[in-house]
């Protein structure tokens, strides 16, 4: 069995790199989640159409001013719930 290092499927060029988005904690007001962009400090809002969408832990959002993408954490949903064994 011959190993050919020049094969296309063995190159690392085709691997996609994951981009990490900045995490931002949002504030909830009814069906609206507000957050501040960490890059330009512009206030943004995400309007949810159904109550079910409010309970998602994270969501991707884009700043309306600078167009940077970030992950918005839903208030109260990102904290670990600790149960007492008593």
N, CA, C and O atoms as a GROMACS GRO file, in nm:
protein
  344
    1UNK      N    1   0.085  -0.118   0.000
    1UNK     CA    2   0.000   0.000   0.000
    1UNK      C    3   0.089   0.123   0.000
    1UNK      O    4   0.173   0.140   0.089
    2UNK      N    5   0.072   0.208  -0.098
    2UNK     CA    6   0.154   0.328  -0.112
    2UNK      C    7   0.081   0.447  -0.051
    2UNK      O    8  -0.039   0.465  -0.071
    3UNK      N    9   0.155   0.527   0.022
    3UNK     CA   10   0.100   0.649   0.082
    3UNK      C   11   0.145   0.767  -0.001
    3UNK      O   12   0.264   0.790  -0.018
    4UNK      N   13   0.049   0.842  -0.052
    4UNK     CA   14   0.078   0.957  -0.135
    4UNK      C   15   0.040   1.084  -0.059
    4UNK      O   16  -0.079   1.114  -0.047
    5UNK      N   17   0.138   1.160  -0.007
    5UNK     CA   18   0.105   1.280   0.070
    5UNK      C   19   0.048   1.394  -0.014
    5UNK      O   20   0.002   1.493   0.042
    6UNK      N   21   0.049   1.382  -0.145
    6UNK     CA   22  -0.003   1.488  -0.230
    6UNK      C   23  -0.151   1.476  -0.262
    6UNK      O   24  -0.204   1.556  -0.339
    7UNK      N   25  -0.218   1.378  -0.204
    7UNK     CA   26  -0.360   1.361  -0.231
    7UNK      C   27  -0.441   1.479  -0.182
    7UNK      O   28  -0.408   1.540  -0.080
    8UNK      N   29  -0.547   1.512  -0.254
    8UNK     CA   30  -0.630   1.626  -0.217
    8UNK      C   31  -0.702   1.605  -0.085
    8UNK      O   32  -0.712   1.698  -0.005
    9UNK      N   33  -0.752   1.485  -0.061
    9UNK     CA   34  -0.832   1.464   0.058
    9UNK      C   35  -0.749   1.457   0.186
    9UNK      O   36  -0.805   1.450   0.295
   10UNK      N   37  -0.618   1.459   0.174
   10UNK     CA   38  -0.533   1.456   0.292
   10UNK      C   39  -0.483   1.595   0.332
   10UNK      O   40  -0.423   1.611   0.438
   11UNK      N   41  -0.509   1.694   0.249
   11UNK     CA   42  -0.462   1.828   0.280
   11UNK      C   43  -0.546   1.891   0.391
   11UNK      O   44  -0.665   1.864   0.401
   12UNK      N   45  -0.484   1.974   0.473
   12UNK     CA   46  -0.554   2.043   0.580
   12UNK      C   47  -0.618   2.173   0.533
   12UNK      O   48  -0.684   2.240   0.612
   13UNK      N   49  -0.601   2.209   0.406
   13UNK     CA   50  -0.658   2.332   0.354
   13UNK      C   51  -0.811   2.327   0.352
   13UNK      O   52  -0.878   2.429   0.369
   14UNK      N   53  -0.866   2.208   0.331
   14UNK     CA   54  -1.010   2.196   0.314
   14UNK      C   55  -1.084   2.195   0.447
   14UNK      O   56  -1.207   2.203   0.448
   15UNK      N   57  -1.014   2.185   0.557
   15UNK     CA   58  -1.080   2.183   0.687
   15UNK      C   59  -1.132   2.323   0.718
   15UNK      O   60  -1.060   2.422   0.701
   16UNK      N   61  -1.255   2.332   0.764
   16UNK     CA   62  -1.311   2.461   0.801
   16UNK      C   63  -1.280   2.489   0.947
   16UNK      O   64  -1.284   2.400   1.031
   17UNK      N   65  -1.250   2.612   0.975
   17UNK     CA   66  -1.219   2.653   1.111
   17UNK      C   67  -1.344   2.711   1.176
   17UNK      O   68  -1.420   2.784   1.112
   18UNK      N   69  -1.364   2.679   1.302
   18UNK     CA   70  -1.478   2.733   1.375
   18UNK      C   71  -1.444   2.873   1.424
   18UNK      O   72  -1.335   2.898   1.476
   19UNK      N   73  -1.537   2.962   1.409
   19UNK     CA   74  -1.515   3.098   1.459
   19UNK      C   75  -1.591   3.112   1.591
   19UNK      O   76  -1.710   3.082   1.599
   20UNK      N   77  -1.522   3.158   1.692
   20UNK     CA   78  -1.584   3.178   1.822
   20UNK      C   79  -1.644   3.318   1.828
   20UNK      O   80  -1.576   3.417   1.799
   21UNK      N   81  -1.770   3.324   1.864
   21UNK     CA   82  -1.839   3.453   1.874
   21UNK      C   83  -1.832   3.500   2.018
   21UNK      O   84  -1.829   3.420   2.111
   22UNK      N   85  -1.831   3.630   2.035
   22UNK     CA   86  -1.833   3.686   2.170
   22UNK      C   87  -1.968   3.661   2.233
   22UNK      O   88  -2.072   3.677   2.169
   23UNK      N   89  -1.967   3.622   2.359
   23UNK     CA   90  -2.093   3.598   2.431
   23UNK      C   91  -2.135   3.724   2.504
   23UNK      O   92  -2.053   3.790   2.569
   24UNK      N   93  -2.263   3.757   2.494
   24UNK     CA   94  -2.319   3.876   2.556
   24UNK      C   95  -2.441   3.833   2.636
   24UNK      O   96  -2.520   3.750   2.590
   25UNK      N   97  -2.457   3.887   2.755
   25UNK     CA   98  -2.575   3.858   2.836
   25UNK      C   99  -2.682   3.961   2.802
   25UNK      O  100  -2.658   4.082   2.810
   26UNK      N  101  -2.799   3.913   2.765
   26UNK     CA  102  -2.909   4.001   2.729
   26UNK      C  103  -3.004   4.022   2.846
   26UNK      O  104  -2.998   3.950   2.945
   27UNK      N  105  -3.091   4.120   2.833
   27UNK     CA  106  -3.195   4.144   2.933
   27UNK      C  107  -3.330   4.123   2.867
   27UNK      O  108  -3.351   4.162   2.752
   28UNK      N  109  -3.422   4.060   2.938
   28UNK     CA  110  -3.551   4.025   2.881
   28UNK      C  111  -3.658   4.121   2.930
   28UNK      O  112  -3.662   4.157   3.048
   29UNK      N  113  -3.744   4.162   2.839
   29UNK     CA  114  -3.858   4.247   2.871
   29UNK      C  115  -3.975   4.198   2.786
   29UNK      O  116  -3.993   4.243   2.673
   30UNK      N  117  -4.054   4.105   2.841
   30UNK     CA  118  -4.163   4.047   2.763
   30UNK      C  119  -4.107   3.956   2.655
   30UNK      O  120  -4.030   3.866   2.685
   31UNK      N  121  -4.146   3.980   2.529
   31UNK     CA  122  -4.096   3.900   2.417
   31UNK      C  123  -3.970   3.961   2.355
   31UNK      O  124  -3.923   3.912   2.252
   32UNK      N  125  -3.915   4.064   2.416
   32UNK     CA  126  -3.799   4.134   2.360
   32UNK      C  127  -3.676   4.104   2.445
   32UNK      O  128  -3.681   4.111   2.568
   33UNK      N  129  -3.565   4.070   2.379
   33UNK     CA  130  -3.436   4.053   2.447
   33UNK      C  131  -3.344   4.163   2.396
   33UNK      O  132  -3.320   4.174   2.276
   34UNK      N  133  -3.294   4.243   2.487
   34UNK     CA  134  -3.204   4.354   2.452
   34UNK      C  135  -3.062   4.318   2.489
   34UNK      O  136  -3.038   4.254   2.592
   35UNK      N  137  -2.968   4.360   2.406
   35UNK     CA  138  -2.826   4.338   2.434
   35UNK      C  139  -2.745   4.453   2.378
   35UNK      O  140  -2.789   4.525   2.288
   36UNK      N  141  -2.625   4.469   2.433
   36UNK     CA  142  -2.533   4.574   2.389
   36UNK      C  143  -2.419   4.509   2.314
   36UNK      O  144  -2.360   4.413   2.362
   37UNK      N  145  -2.387   4.560   2.198
   37UNK     CA  146  -2.278   4.507   2.116
   37UNK      C  147  -2.145   4.528   2.189
   37UNK      O  148  -2.118   4.640   2.232
   38UNK      N  149  -2.062   4.424   2.204
   38UNK     CA  150  -1.934   4.441   2.272
   38UNK      C  151  -1.831   4.519   2.190
   38UNK      O  152  -1.733   4.567   2.246
   39UNK      N  153  -1.852   4.533   2.060
   39UNK     CA  154  -1.756   4.605   1.976
   39UNK      C  155  -1.782   4.754   1.971
   39UNK      O  156  -1.690   4.835   1.988
   40UNK      N  157  -1.909   4.793   1.947
   40UNK     CA  158  -1.940   4.934   1.928
   40UNK      C  159  -2.032   4.991   2.036
   40UNK      O  160  -2.064   5.110   2.034
   41UNK      N  161  -2.076   4.907   2.130
   41UNK     CA  162  -2.161   4.948   2.243
   41UNK      C  163  -2.295   5.006   2.199
   41UNK      O  164  -2.350   5.095   2.264
   42UNK      N  165  -2.348   4.956   2.088
   42UNK     CA  166  -2.478   4.998   2.037
   42UNK      C  167  -2.585   4.907   2.098
   42UNK      O  168  -2.565   4.786   2.106
   43UNK      N  169  -2.698   4.964   2.139
   43UNK     CA  170  -2.808   4.885   2.194
   43UNK      C  171  -2.887   4.820   2.081
   43UNK      O  172  -2.922   4.886   1.983
   44UNK      N  173  -2.914   4.689   2.095
   44UNK     CA  174  -2.987   4.613   1.995
   44UNK      C  175  -3.100   4.539   2.062
   44UNK      O  176  -3.101   4.523   2.185
   45UNK      N  177  -3.196   4.492   1.983
   45UNK     CA  178  -3.310   4.418   2.038
   45UNK      C  179  -3.342   4.300   1.947
   45UNK      O  180  -3.332   4.309   1.824
   46UNK      N  181  -3.381   4.190   2.009
   46UNK     CA  182  -3.431   4.073   1.938
   46UNK      C  183  -3.577   4.058   1.979
   46UNK      O  184  -3.607   4.046   2.098
   47UNK      N  185  -3.667   4.058   1.883
   47UNK     CA  186  -3.810   4.045   1.912
   47UNK      C  187  -3.851   3.901   1.880
   47UNK      O  188  -3.839   3.856   1.766
   48UNK      N  189  -3.899   3.830   1.982
   48UNK     CA  190  -3.943   3.693   1.966
   48UNK      C  191  -4.091   3.691   1.929
   48UNK      O  192  -4.170   3.769   1.982
   49UNK      N  193  -4.127   3.601   1.838
   49UNK     CA  194  -4.266   3.593   1.792
   49UNK      C  195  -4.350   3.502   1.880
   49UNK      O  196  -4.471   3.520   1.890
   50UNK      N  197  -4.287   3.404   1.945
   50UNK     CA  198  -4.361   3.312   2.030
   50UNK      C  199  -4.293   3.303   2.166
   50UNK      O  200  -4.173   3.328   2.176
   51UNK      N  201  -4.367   3.267   2.270
   51UNK     CA  202  -4.306   3.254   2.403
   51UNK      C  203  -4.201   3.143   2.408
   51UNK      O  204  -4.108   3.148   2.490
   52UNK      N  205  -4.216   3.042   2.322
   52UNK     CA  206  -4.121   2.931   2.321
   52UNK      C  207  -3.979   2.978   2.286
   52UNK      O  208  -3.881   2.923   2.337
   53UNK      N  209  -3.966   3.079   2.200
   53UNK     CA  210  -3.836   3.130   2.158
   53UNK      C  211  -3.764   3.204   2.271
   53UNK      O  212  -3.641   3.216   2.268
   54UNK      N  213  -3.838   3.252   2.370
   54UNK     CA  214  -3.775   3.323   2.482
   54UNK      C  215  -3.692   3.230   2.570
   54UNK      O  216  -3.600   3.276   2.638
   55UNK      N  217  -3.722   3.102   2.568
   55UNK     CA  218  -3.657   3.008   2.659
   55UNK      C  219  -3.540   2.935   2.597
   55UNK      O  220  -3.490   2.839   2.657
   56UNK      N  221  -3.495   2.976   2.482
   56UNK     CA  222  -3.372   2.921   2.426
   56UNK      C  223  -3.254   2.975   2.506
   56UNK      O  224  -3.256   3.089   2.551
   57UNK      N  225  -3.151   2.892   2.525
   57UNK     CA  226  -3.037   2.935   2.606
   57UNK      C  227  -2.953   3.041   2.536
   57UNK      O  228  -2.918   3.142   2.597
   58UNK      N  229  -2.920   3.018   2.410
   58UNK     CA  230  -2.839   3.114   2.335
   58UNK      C  231  -2.900   3.135   2.197
   58UNK      O  232  -2.977   3.052   2.148
   59UNK      N  233  -2.866   3.244   2.138
   59UNK     CA  234  -2.907   3.272   2.001
   59UNK      C  235  -2.801   3.359   1.936
   59UNK      O  236  -2.733   3.436   2.004
   60UNK      N  237  -2.787   3.348   1.806
   60UNK     CA  238  -2.693   3.430   1.731
   60UNK      C  239  -2.761   3.560   1.693
   60UNK      O  240  -2.876   3.561   1.651
   61UNK      N  241  -2.688   3.669   1.707
   61UNK     CA  242  -2.744   3.799   1.674
   61UNK      C  243  -2.638   3.884   1.603
   61UNK      O  244  -2.518   3.862   1.620
   62UNK      N  245  -2.684   3.978   1.526
   62UNK     CA  246  -2.597   4.070   1.453
   62UNK      C  247  -2.626   4.212   1.498
   62UNK      O  248  -2.742   4.251   1.512
   63UNK      N  249  -2.521   4.288   1.522
   63UNK     CA  250  -2.537   4.428   1.559
   63UNK      C  251  -2.587   4.505   1.437
   63UNK      O  252  -2.538   4.486   1.326
   64UNK      N  253  -2.684   4.593   1.459
   64UNK     CA  254  -2.741   4.669   1.347
   64UNK      C  255  -2.649   4.780   1.299
   64UNK      O  256  -2.665   4.829   1.188
   65UNK      N  257  -2.554   4.820   1.383
   65UNK     CA  258  -2.466   4.931   1.345
   65UNK      C  259  -2.337   4.882   1.281
   65UNK      O  260  -2.302   4.925   1.171
   66UNK      N  261  -2.265   4.790   1.349
   66UNK     CA  262  -2.133   4.748   1.298
   66UNK      C  263  -2.136   4.612   1.230
   66UNK      O  264  -2.035   4.570   1.173
   67UNK      N  265  -2.250   4.540   1.235
   67UNK     CA  266  -2.270   4.411   1.169
   67UNK      C  267  -2.184   4.298   1.225
   67UNK      O  268  -2.164   4.197   1.158
   68UNK      N  269  -2.132   4.314   1.346
   68UNK     CA  270  -2.055   4.206   1.412
   68UNK      C  271  -2.153   4.105   1.468
   68UNK      O  272  -2.259   4.142   1.519
   69UNK      N  273  -2.117   3.977   1.460
   69UNK     CA  274  -2.203   3.870   1.512
   69UNK      C  275  -2.158   3.832   1.652
   69UNK      O  276  -2.039   3.829   1.682
   70UNK      N  277  -2.255   3.802   1.736
   70UNK     CA  278  -2.226   3.760   1.873
   70UNK      C  279  -2.333   3.661   1.918
   70UNK      O  280  -2.440   3.653   1.859
   71UNK      N  281  -2.301   3.588   2.023
   71UNK     CA  282  -2.396   3.493   2.082
   71UNK      C  283  -2.460   3.560   2.203
   71UNK      O  284  -2.390   3.599   2.297
   72UNK      N  285  -2.591   3.571   2.202
   72UNK     CA  286  -2.663   3.637   2.312
   72UNK      C  287  -2.717   3.530   2.405
   72UNK      O  288  -2.789   3.439   2.362
   73UNK      N  289  -2.683   3.540   2.534
   73UNK     CA  290  -2.731   3.447   2.633
   73UNK      C  291  -2.863   3.498   2.689
   73UNK      O  292  -2.875   3.615   2.725
   74UNK      N  293  -2.961   3.409   2.695
   74UNK     CA  294  -3.092   3.447   2.747
   74UNK      C  295  -3.083   3.462   2.898
   74UNK      O  296  -3.029   3.373   2.964
   75UNK      N  297  -3.134   3.570   2.955
   75UNK     CA  298  -3.126   3.589   3.099
   75UNK      C  299  -3.198   3.478   3.176
   75UNK      O  300  -3.311   3.443   3.145
   76UNK      N  301  -3.129   3.425   3.277
   76UNK     CA  302  -3.187   3.322   3.361
   76UNK      C  303  -3.178   3.182   3.304
   76UNK      O  304  -3.201   3.086   3.377
   77UNK      N  305  -3.145   3.166   3.176
   77UNK     CA  306  -3.139   3.034   3.115
   77UNK      C  307  -2.996   2.981   3.106
   77UNK      O  308  -2.978   2.860   3.091
   78UNK      N  309  -2.896   3.066   3.116
   78UNK     CA  310  -2.758   3.022   3.102
   78UNK      C  311  -2.698   2.977   3.234
   78UNK      O  312  -2.591   2.916   3.235
   79UNK      N  313  -2.764   3.006   3.346
   79UNK     CA  314  -2.712   2.967   3.476
   79UNK      C  315  -2.742   2.821   3.502
   79UNK      O  316  -2.848   2.771   3.463
   80UNK      N  317  -2.650   2.752   3.568
   80UNK     CA  318  -2.672   2.612   3.602
   80UNK      C  319  -2.769   2.605   3.718
   80UNK      O  320  -2.755   2.678   3.817
   81UNK      N  321  -2.866   2.518   3.707
   81UNK     CA  322  -2.962   2.499   3.814
   81UNK      C  323  -2.906   2.394   3.909
   81UNK      O  324  -2.872   2.284   3.868
   82UNK      N  325  -2.897   2.429   4.035
   82UNK     CA  326  -2.845   2.340   4.136
   82UNK      C  327  -2.961   2.293   4.222
   82UNK      O  328  -3.035   2.374   4.277
   83UNK      N  329  -2.976   2.163   4.231
   83UNK     CA  330  -3.084   2.106   4.311
   83UNK      C  331  -3.028   2.055   4.443
   83UNK      O  332  -2.920   1.996   4.448
   84UNK      N  333  -3.101   2.078   4.547
   84UNK     CA  334  -3.060   2.032   4.679
   84UNK      C  335  -3.102   1.887   4.697
   84UNK      O  336  -3.211   1.848   4.655
   85UNK      N  337  -3.017   1.808   4.758
   85UNK     CA  338  -3.048   1.669   4.780
   85UNK      C  339  -3.125   1.648   4.911
   85UNK      O  340  -3.160   1.535   4.945
   86UNK      N  341  -3.152   1.757   4.984
   86UNK     CA  342  -3.223   1.748   5.112
   86UNK      C  343  -3.372   1.740   5.090
   86UNK      O  344  -3.448   1.732   5.186
   0.00000   0.00000   0.00000
